[in-house]
Amino acid sequence: MTPGNFEYHAPTDIKQALALLIEYGEEAKILAGGHSLLPMMKLRFASPGHLIDLNRVQGLKGIREQGGMIHIGAMTTENELIASELLQKKCPLIPEAALWIADPQVRNCGTIGGDIAHGDPGNDHPAIMLVTEATFVLKGPKDERVVAANGFFLGTYSTQLNADEILTEIRVPVIAKGTGYAYCKLKRKTGDFATAAAAVQLQLDGNTCKKIAIALTNAGPTALRAKDAEAVLTGKAIDERLIEQAAQKAMAICDPAEDQRGDREYKTHMAGEMTRRAIRRALERARGK
Amino acid sequence: MAKKNISFTLNGGQVETLVEPRELLIHVLREQLGLTGSHIGCETSHCGACTVDFNGKSVKSCTVLAVQAEGGTVITVEGLAKNGALHPLQEGFMQEHGLQCGYCTPGMLMRSYRFLQEIPNPTEEQIRSGLSGNICRCTGYQNIVKAVQYAAKKLQATGGK
């Protein structure tokens, strides 16, 4: 299997990349790690006339802390996220989720920016971005804008990223004291997308849940923020009864597509179960266990 | 589409070839450069049979464009043995019966080659997760794990040579 014909461009700075994007417009596609786009091109689900490879663009990689936020270059690979001590300490949900993505070889190529910008509801970073309340830096030909992850994902393969913009950086707040987190993912085998997965990040004040965010992967046309489930738990001392109520609320927003991973009912139930497990694990961690 | 001239280091030597942008690294390695050790299994980045070492990392060469290799360094299974002596990993796969049909073996070897540089003294669990991107349909993996353990021991004893 070989992709269709295209012209290949390997710019070395972001200005060149943006200029190419303007020049070729709708015909152009940005190539990051390539592990979503190239498979789609082999199957002719995508057939761009021009590929703009970001792998040689300077300044799109790396993880640093700045003013209570962690800034992650969009071309940072999954394995670089996993290996980052800064992330493990300050945004541990990101490396936890990255470990569940694909396999070691794919994680050497796949990038956090590609995973987000692709807009695939089966990708894992979108749900993580929703619960960590990340923001994205989108660079256009004239200026850049910073948009919130919440509201960025519009539908399957559809995001707020404009055709003349490139996602260059992901910014994530450093976790507060008393934070617990978990990403629970059910997949059939290594390399598969989630049958269902749930991301949770919460903050305890004593025994009370001061703040919680819950989001689901592959349970609808985009990653879904489970606001009603969060409302059940916010301000409460979380117990099994409340976890069950929250799981039911999370299941109520599921709208998964039936495929070889299961029918809608099964996937919805698995999303509920992943929610229960992720809340329990996040609670344990917040309590220092 | 206009072909591009690419040049990169392959198994220690410099190679130059003309490729279409759409050509995958695995196809260029096998069909143009004649190195048929790396295998095409699934061509969908699942099976790992096409795993090669690219710029110091394991990649699935069915999901890398050949043009992306420009200026880079690639090692394939043909680059493992030195001066006719098998690499400790190749020896391990032989001694421990780490293969049956052998189709997945070049990918297993190349992934293990990089993995043992990342984690020179791995636990069984680390080996299993480190090789989780490589599928074997014959062995049940037991002897592959043993082969990697064999090589790890030998490499440690000889200081990674």
Chai-1 contact restraints between the chains, C-beta under 6 A:
chainA,res_idxA,chainB,res_idxB,connection_type,confidence,min_distance_angstrom,max_distance_angstrom,comment,restraint_id
A,M1,B,E43,contact,1.0,0.0,6.0,A-B,restraint_1
A,T2,B,R22,contact,1.0,0.0,6.0,A-B,restraint_2
A,P3,B,R22,contact,1.0,0.0,6.0,A-B,restraint_3
A,N5,B,M1,contact,1.0,0.0,6.0,A-B,restraint_4
A,N5,B,R22,contact,1.0,0.0,6.0,A-B,restraint_5
A,F6,B,P21,contact,1.0,0.0,6.0,A-B,restraint_6
A,Y8,B,P21,contact,1.0,0.0,6.0,A-B,restraint_7
A,Y8,B,V67,contact,1.0,0.0,6.0,A-B,restraint_8
A,H35,B,T63,contact,1.0,0.0,6.0,A-B,restraint_9
A,L38,B,T63,contact,1.0,0.0,6.0,A-B,restraint_10
A,D103,B,S132,contact,1.0,0.0,6.0,A-B,restraint_11
A,D103,B,G133,contact,1.0,0.0,6.0,A-B,restraint_12
A,P104,B,G133,contact,1.0,0.0,6.0,A-B,restraint_13
A,Q105,B,T51,contact,1.0,0.0,6.0,A-B,restraint_14
A,Q105,B,S58,contact,1.0,0.0,6.0,A-B,restraint_15
A,Q105,B,V59,contact,1.0,0.0,6.0,A-B,restraint_16
A,Q105,B,K60,contact,1.0,0.0,6.0,A-B,restraint_17
A,Q105,B,G133,contact,1.0,0.0,6.0,A-B,restraint_18
A,N108,B,K57,contact,1.0,0.0,6.0,A-B,restraint_19
A,N108,B,V59,contact,1.0,0.0,6.0,A-B,restraint_20
A,C109,B,V59,contact,1.0,0.0,6.0,A-B,restraint_21
A,T190,B,S132,contact,1.0,0.0,6.0,A-B,restraint_22
A,G191,B,H46,contact,1.0,0.0,6.0,A-B,restraint_23
